[in-house]
């Protein structure tokens, strides 16, 4: 007996996000409209990007950063979350 796998129907929303990067870009960009502490590349200020790479992400290459949620009081990228 041979079983064949059929592709289940995929919604348009699921097709839109083919990668986790695409999903993150979309969701963070939506959030950015209401909250200016979120930055998505290529629109991350250089100071925030460098500080986030060094302070939050412990020296990761800034080119690898997709987005930053900056929770620092001075909006300098030294506290928050890096994606």
C-alpha positions, 0 to 999 in steps of 0.5 A: 500500500502506497500512501501519498502526502498531500499538501494541506491547504495553507492560508495566505497569511502562512504563505506570507511568512516563509521565514522567521525573519519575514515574520519578525520584520512584519510583526516588529514593523507593526509594533513600531507604528505604535512604539518608537522603541522598536527599530528594524534594519536598515533603519536602526540608528548606528549608535543604537545598533553598535551599543545593542550589539556590544551591550545586549548581544555580547559582541555579536556582529551588528550586521547579524541584527535584524531588529532592536527593542530599545528599553534604555532610558536614554534611547541609546541601545544599551538595554533591551532585546535584540533579534 
